Amino acid sequence: MIAVAGTTSAVALLLTLKQPGTSVAGASSQAGGAPPAASAPAGSGAVPAGGETVLGEEADTQFGPVQVELTLSDGRITAARAVKVPSTDANSRKIAADAVPKLNQAALAAQSAGIDSVSGATYTSEGYIRSLQSALDKAGAGEGTGQGTPGGGNGGAPDGDGSGGEPGTGTGENSGSGQDSGSGQDSGSDSGSAGTESVLGDVAGTQYGDVQVRLTVSGGRITSAEAVRTPDSDANSRKIAASAVPKLNQAVLTAQSAGIDSVSGATYTSEGYIRSLQSALDKAGL
């Protein structure tokens, strides 16, 4: 009994002397290893691979600026939204609230700025399309993306902001801004003149180059229309003009006025053509 008790006491004493030698690191190791390194902070704002967000320039309208933000992935528009819309009064805000979702959806469907104006929201639509085009330009889309479908005849439609109709000459990129037959541009076609004359319209500047139209008028009617200047800032602009101008020339002969539609895929070229055409008609007294 005395031997067993002595042995037990000796073992206990040895264990007590060993315990202070255990380090903190050792204790941590015994508890399952060192703690994991802290993870990198989230929310750094990095754009996912293959995608980017592009903010278009503000486009001023009579009722307030419009600014469009696009998200693109692999060269396609995956999201479009207006970060600024006309808000000068309650009616403008109401119109924007109704029109902008339609414009966003149209941008996704068209994958370009060639979209129709929303009926009753001409000014808002025109500003949206200009800002959309600038976003596409920043993303490297160029005129081939931006010159899209005609605006569908909203040029003379009121914006609903108490503003009346869109200005007749139309200076915006929106193909519906005053370029249709309801825009007040048709000055009549019969001047009663029996002679033949050639009339050169004013030069109309566009984002991609100048457009200038020359008319031949006989007996108060347009007998020939041609563009003596067309956009030529790059190969794509020249290609677009080469395709669009013959159609515009033919449309003038048919309409006998400047109340013609833009050519799909050539909004800027069409808009410049129509402005120069109108000035030629004014000079001819038609």
Helices and strands as residue ranges (DSSP letters): H 2-18, G 19-21, H 24-30, E 51-55, E 67-73, E 76-84, H 90-110, H 122-138, H 142-146, E 196-200, E 204-206, E 209-218, E 221-229, H 235-255, H 267-284
